[in-house]
Amino acid sequence: MKHVPGSLNLFLVPIGCFTSGPVSQFLGRKRTMMLTTIPFIAAWITFYYATTPGMLFIALAMTGLTGGLLEAPVMTYVAEVTQPHLRGMLSATSTMSIILGIFTQMLGGKLGNWRTVTMINLIYPLICFAALCMVPESPYWLIAKGRQKEAESALCWLRGWVSPIHVKAEFQTICQEVQKPAETKKKIWKSFGKKTFYTPFLLVTSAFFIGTFGGTSTLQTYAVMIFDSLEAPMDKYTAAVFLGLAELIGTLVCVFAIHFTGKRLLTFISVGGTGICFCLVTIYGYLNDAGAIDTENISWIPTTLLIGAAFLSHNGIRLLPWVLAGEVFPANVRSSATGIAGSIGYVFNSIANKVYLYMVDGMSMPGTFLFYSSINFAGGVLLYFILPETEGRSLKEIEEHYAGIQSLKSRPRKEELAFKEKWAASNPAVVYDDTESKL
């Protein structure tokens, strides 16, 4: 039983992600999310009654595949049902939920028997299923299926149980975006070769690469081992708990701050701060290896820096690709593209965790953290040039940005347009007299 590889779960997540797009496009976002609660319930029951390694293998496989299947419908649904000023905040809650889930599992495992924890975990998919029964399907998906009346009703519900007249403009915009000249399956596949797909896809995969190979993904996985090698001034398991708490707090900060700061500022603070923390850990490590410092009284420094890096990374770069994935792709390929991007993100995560020990053996731990620091700094420079500010922008505006119709950088926001119209109405053109005009 103790030899069951927990990594089996992570290996199967990318497969689930890859298929999640087509499945959610066929069944609908809401229905896909509801159906995935069933294998989760079955998996936790299997865990509870497991008496052989085979039963644990089956349960791990179910949670891995099902977790992957959830990626596209969740991110796509959140992006499609929320208003622009709330989309970033609500999209970030998906990662916050994952971090909170990991933290509660660690806490539950420490306080109680693992079989008891599995039974407690049955509550979550049941609550999820009940909650999904009360919300409507995505208006985008309904319109794409020709169910306009249901889409209009769903949009009315989502905007606060208002009447159709209050959502008329938004409903027409969604219809125009979704009901572009009817596309055959061949034309839909051609959409994957267009700039509106591959440019945002490169952005999302770049953000996944920076967030994963920037070191904090590995730090989360090997926290106990890293704190032990750095001789943390506290119990290594306690230090790992503090690390998880820092990630959770960082995610909460991102959720509440992203609406006010935008994605770009948070991202640059995140990658810059994480890079600095890892750079200082590198300097500490090289000085320690050279015997140039007495670490007995300052062993708290690298521990604090690593916990700080976990906090800063979850302020932005670890959440950024998941937030972007649901909003930067065009409507006709959004669910599939989100699933593919999520699959690549999990592949990056698996690779980063697998090569970490080889990196430490070949480069030493200070050298490994120097590599992580470099990825963060270089990634910050790259994102400065390729990351547009999408916070507060409609999905149509984002799509037109990547289609080359109008850049988000030069496009005025709705509130700016309203202010200019009001100003123009109250400030008619100035009439100059002859003398003044000649001057």
PyMOL commands that set and color helices and strands:
alter all, ss='L'
color gray80, all
select helices_A, chain A and resi 7-27+29-49+53-81+84-111+114-121+123-132+139-144+148-158+164-178+185-193+195-213+216-221+223-229+236-261+263-289+300-313+320-325+331-386+395-402+414-426+434-438
alter helices_A, ss='H'
color red, helices_A
deselect
rebuild
show_as cartoon
